[in-house]
């Protein structure tokens, strides 16, 4: 998680894997992914990095 916290830019692919995934759900600074409702990444990050950029 330290690497994610230090990232200037993240890309989230999903919403699932395989044939049901592969779409870019989000790209940008870490704090912006909070707004993506169907992102498993957002859910995990909100639990692991409660102090993440707002």
The first five atom37 places (N, CA, C, CB, O) and aatype in JSON, in Angstrom:
{
  "aatype": [20, 20, 20, 20, 20, 20, 20, 20, 20, 20, 20, 20, 20, 20, 20, 20, 20, 20, 20, 20, 20, 20, 20, 20, 20, 20, 20, 20, 20, 20, 20, 20, 20, 20, 20, 20, 20, 20, 20, 20, 20, 20, 20, 20, 20, 20, 20, 20, 20, 20, 20, 20, 20, 20],
  "atom_mask": [
    [1, 1, 1, 1, 1],
    [1, 1, 1, 1, 1],
    [1, 1, 1, 1, 1],
    [1, 1, 1, 1, 1],
    [1, 1, 1, 1, 1],
    [1, 1, 1, 1, 1],
    [1, 1, 1, 1, 1],
    [1, 1, 1, 1, 1],
    [1, 1, 1, 1, 1],
    [1, 1, 1, 1, 1],
    [1, 1, 1, 1, 1],
    [1, 1, 1, 1, 1],
    [1, 1, 1, 1, 1],
    [1, 1, 1, 1, 1],
    [1, 1, 1, 1, 1],
    [1, 1, 1, 1, 1],
    [1, 1, 1, 1, 1],
    [1, 1, 1, 1, 1],
    [1, 1, 1, 1, 1],
    [1, 1, 1, 1, 1],
    [1, 1, 1, 1, 1],
    [1, 1, 1, 1, 1],
    [1, 1, 1, 1, 1],
    [1, 1, 1, 1, 1],
    [1, 1, 1, 1, 1],
    [1, 1, 1, 1, 1],
    [1, 1, 1, 1, 1],
    [1, 1, 1, 1, 1],
    [1, 1, 1, 1, 1],
    [1, 1, 1, 1, 1],
    [1, 1, 1, 1, 1],
    [1, 1, 1, 1, 1],
    [1, 1, 1, 1, 1],
    [1, 1, 1, 1, 1],
    [1, 1, 1, 1, 1],
    [1, 1, 1, 1, 1],
    [1, 1, 1, 1, 1],
    [1, 1, 1, 1, 1],
    [1, 1, 1, 1, 1],
    [1, 1, 1, 1, 1],
    [1, 1, 1, 1, 1],
    [1, 1, 1, 1, 1],
    [1, 1, 1, 1, 1],
    [1, 1, 1, 1, 1],
    [1, 1, 1, 1, 1],
    [1, 1, 1, 1, 1],
    [1, 1, 1, 1, 1],
    [1, 1, 1, 1, 1],
    [1, 1, 1, 1, 1],
    [1, 1, 1, 1, 1],
    [1, 1, 1, 1, 1],
    [1, 1, 1, 1, 1],
    [1, 1, 1, 1, 1],
    [1, 1, 1, 1, 1]
  ],
  "atom_positions": [
    [[0.81, -1.19, 0.0], [0.0, 0.0, 0.0], [0.86, 1.26, 0.0], [-0.92, -0.01, 1.19], [0.41, 2.32, -0.46]],
    [[2.07, 1.16, 0.51], [2.95, 2.32, 0.5], [3.2, 2.8, -0.93], [4.29, 2.0, 1.19], [3.25, 4.01, -1.18]],
    [[3.36, 1.88, -1.84], [3.59, 2.23, -3.24], [2.38, 2.97, -3.8], [3.89, 0.98, -4.07], [2.53, 3.97, -4.51]],
    [[1.19, 2.48, -3.5], [-0.04, 3.12, -3.99], [-0.16, 4.52, -3.4], [-1.29, 2.27, -3.63], [-0.52, 5.46, -4.11]],
    [[0.12, 4.67, -2.11], [0.03, 5.99, -1.47], [0.96, 7.0, -2.1], [0.33, 5.87, 0.01], [0.66, 8.2, -2.13]],
    [[2.09, 6.54, -2.61], [3.09, 7.44, -3.19], [2.87, 7.71, -4.68], [4.46, 6.87, -2.99], [3.55, 8.56, -5.26]],
    [[1.95, 7.0, -5.29], [1.74, 7.13, -6.74], [1.15, 8.49, -7.08], [0.81, 6.01, -7.25], [0.28, 9.0, -6.38]],
    [[1.64, 9.08, -8.16], [1.09, 10.33, -8.67], [-0.16, 10.08, -9.51], [2.13, 11.08, -9.48], [-1.01, 10.96, -9.65]],
    [[-0.25, 8.89, -10.07], [-1.29, 8.59, -11.05], [-1.61, 7.1, -10.95], [-0.85, 8.99, -12.5], [-0.7, 6.28, -10.93]],
    [[-2.89, 6.74, -10.9], [-3.27, 5.33, -10.88], [-4.26, 5.04, -12.0], [-3.87, 4.94, -9.51], [-4.96, 5.93, -12.48]],
    [[-4.29, 3.78, -12.42], [-5.24, 3.32, -13.43], [-5.95, 2.11, -12.85], [-4.51, 2.98, -14.79], [-5.3, 1.17, -12.38]],
    [[-7.28, 2.12, -12.88], [-8.08, 1.01, -12.37], [-8.81, 0.36, -13.53], [-9.08, 1.5, -11.29], [-9.57, 1.01, -14.23]],
    [[-8.57, -0.94, -13.72], [-9.24, -1.7, -14.77], [-10.3, -2.59, -14.15], [-8.21, -2.54, -15.59], [-10.13, -3.08, -13.03]],
    [[-11.39, -2.81, -14.86], [-12.42, -3.69, -14.31], [-13.67, -3.63, -15.14], [-12.74, -3.32, -12.88], [-13.57, -3.35, -16.34]],
    [[-14.83, -3.87, -14.61], [-15.07, -4.1, -13.19], [-14.75, -5.52, -12.74], [-16.49, -3.8, -12.87], [-14.62, -5.77, -11.54]],
    [[-14.61, -6.46, -13.66], [-14.28, -7.84, -13.34], [-13.06, -8.25, -14.15], [-15.49, -8.8, -13.63], [-12.43, -7.41, -14.8]],
    [[-12.74, -9.52, -14.11], [-11.64, -10.03, -14.91], [-12.14, -10.71, -16.18], [-10.8, -10.99, -14.1], [-13.34, -10.92, -16.35]],
    [[-11.24, -11.06, -17.04], [-11.58, -11.8, -18.25], [-12.49, -11.04, -19.19], [-12.23, -13.08, -17.88], [-12.3, -9.85, -19.43]],
    [[-13.48, -11.74, -19.72], [-14.4, -11.14, -20.69], [-15.27, -10.04, -20.09], [-15.29, -12.21, -21.27], [-15.8, -9.2, -20.82]],
    [[-15.42, -10.03, -18.77], [-16.27, -9.03, -18.12], [-15.46, -7.85, -17.58], [-17.06, -9.67, -17.0], [-15.98, -7.04, -16.81]],
    [[-14.23, -7.77, -17.96], [-13.38, -6.7, -17.45], [-12.61, -6.02, -18.56], [-12.42, -7.23, -16.42], [-12.97, -6.08, -19.73]],
    [[-11.55, -5.38, -18.15], [-10.67, -4.76, -19.12], [-11.01, -3.34, -19.48], [-10.65, -5.55, -20.32], [-10.33, -2.73, -20.31]],
    [[-12.06, -2.78, -18.89], [-12.4, -1.39, -19.15], [-11.65, -0.5, -18.16], [-13.94, -1.15, -19.03], [-11.41, -0.89, -17.02]],
    [[-11.27, 0.67, -18.6], [-10.63, 1.62, -17.71], [-11.75, 2.28, -16.89], [-9.78, 2.69, -18.5], [-12.54, 3.06, -17.43]],
    [[-11.8, 1.97, -15.6], [-12.8, 2.55, -14.72], [-12.37, 3.92, -14.22], [-13.07, 1.63, -13.54], [-13.19, 4.81, -14.01]],
    [[-11.07, 4.07, -14.04], [-10.55, 5.34, -13.52], [-9.1, 5.49, -13.92], [-10.71, 5.43, -11.98], [-8.35, 4.52, -13.98]],
    [[-8.71, 6.72, -14.2], [-7.3, 7.07, -14.36], [-7.12, 8.48, -13.85], [-6.83, 6.94, -15.85], [-7.85, 9.39, -14.24]],
    [[-6.15, 8.66, -12.98], [-5.89, 9.97, -12.42], [-5.25, 9.86, -11.05], [-7.17, 10.77, -12.33], [-4.72, 8.8, -10.7]],
    [[-5.28, 10.94, -10.27], [-4.69, 10.92, -8.93], [-5.47, 10.01, -7.99], [-4.62, 12.34, -8.36], [-6.66, 9.76, -8.19]],
    [[-4.81, 9.53, -6.97], [-5.39, 8.57, -6.03], [-6.74, 9.0, -5.47], [-4.44, 8.34, -4.9], [-7.66, 8.19, -5.44]],
    [[-6.87, 10.22, -5.04], [-8.1, 10.67, -4.4], [-9.34, 10.58, -5.27], [-7.93, 12.06, -3.95], [-10.44, 10.44, -4.73]],
    [[-9.2, 10.66, -6.56], [-10.35, 10.65, -7.45], [-11.05, 9.31, -7.57], [-9.93, 11.08, -8.79], [-12.22, 9.26, -7.96]],
    [[-10.37, 8.23, -7.25], [-10.98, 6.91, -7.39], [-12.1, 6.69, -6.37], [-9.93, 5.82, -7.23], [-12.93, 5.8, -6.54]],
    [[-12.14, 7.49, -5.34], [-13.2, 7.38, -4.34], [-14.58, 7.53, -4.96], [-13.02, 8.41, -3.25], [-15.55, 6.98, -4.43]],
    [[-14.69, 8.25, -6.05], [-15.98, 8.53, -6.67], [-16.47, 7.39, -7.55], [-15.88, 9.79, -7.49], [-17.61, 7.43, -8.03]],
    [[-15.66, 6.37, -7.77], [-16.01, 5.27, -8.66], [-16.72, 4.19, -7.84], [-14.75, 4.69, -9.37], [-16.09, 3.5, -7.04]],
    [[-18.03, 4.04, -8.05], [-18.84, 3.15, -7.22], [-18.63, 1.67, -7.52], [-20.28, 3.48, -7.4], [-18.68, 0.86, -6.59]],
    [[-18.39, 1.29, -8.76], [-18.27, -0.13, -9.09], [-16.82, -0.6, -9.11], [-18.91, -0.4, -10.44], [-16.49, -1.55, -9.82]],
    [[-15.98, 0.04, -8.34], [-14.55, -0.28, -8.32], [-14.18, -1.06, -7.07], [-13.72, 0.99, -8.42], [-14.3, -0.55, -5.95]],
    [[-13.74, -2.3, -7.25], [-13.24, -3.09, -6.12], [-11.99, -2.43, -5.54], [-12.94, -4.54, -6.56], [-11.75, -2.5, -4.34]],
    [[-11.21, -1.8, -6.4], [-10.0, -1.11, -5.96], [-10.34, 0.0, -4.98], [-9.23, -0.54, -7.16], [-9.68, 0.16, -3.95]],
    [[-11.37, 0.77, -5.28], [-11.79, 1.85, -4.4], [-12.22, 1.31, -3.04], [-12.93, 2.65, -5.04], [-11.89, 1.89, -2.0]],
    [[-12.95, 0.21, -3.04], [-13.41, -0.4, -1.8], [-12.24, -0.85, -0.94], [-14.33, -1.59, -2.09], [-12.21, -0.59, 0.26]],
    [[-11.28, -1.52, -1.55], [-10.11, -2.01, -0.81], [-9.28, -0.84, -0.29], [-9.26, -2.92, -1.7], [-8.85, -0.85, 0.86]],
    [[-9.04, 0.15, -1.13], [-8.21, 1.28, -0.72], [-8.85, 2.07, 0.42], [-7.96, 2.21, -1.9], [-8.15, 2.56, 1.3]],
    [[-10.17, 2.18, 0.42], [-10.82, 2.94, 1.49], [-10.67, 2.24, 2.83], [-12.31, 3.13, 1.17], [-10.69, 2.9, 3.88]],
    [[-10.5, 0.92, 2.82], [-10.29, 0.18, 4.06], [-8.82, 0.17, 4.47], [-10.79, -1.26, 3.92], [-8.49, 0.27, 5.65]],
    [[-7.93, 0.06, 3.49], [-6.5, -0.04, 3.77], [-5.83, 1.31, 3.99], [-5.81, -0.76, 2.65], [-4.85, 1.41, 4.73]],
    [[-6.36, 2.35, 3.36], [-5.77, 3.68, 3.45], [-6.82, 4.69, 3.9], [-5.16, 4.11, 2.08], [-7.19, 5.58, 3.13]],
    [[-7.29, 4.57, 5.14], [-8.36, 5.47, 5.58], [-7.96, 6.94, 5.55], [-8.79, 5.1, 6.97], [-8.82, 7.82, 5.5]],
    [[-6.68, 7.2, 5.59], [-6.21, 8.59, 5.59], [-5.84, 9.07, 4.2], [-5.01, 8.73, 6.51], [-5.25, 10.13, 4.06]],
    [[-6.19, 8.29, 3.17], [-5.76, 8.63, 1.8], [-6.29, 9.99, 1.38], [-6.23, 7.58, 0.82], [-7.25, 10.51, 1.94]],
    [[-5.64, 10.52, 0.38], [-5.93, 11.85, -0.16], [-7.42, 12.04, -0.43], [-5.14, 12.08, -1.45], [-8.06, 11.18, -1.02]],
    [[-7.95, 13.16, 0.02], [-9.38, 13.45, -0.19], [-9.57, 14.4, -1.33], [-10.02, 14.02, 1.06], [-10.7, 14.75, -1.65]]
  ]
}
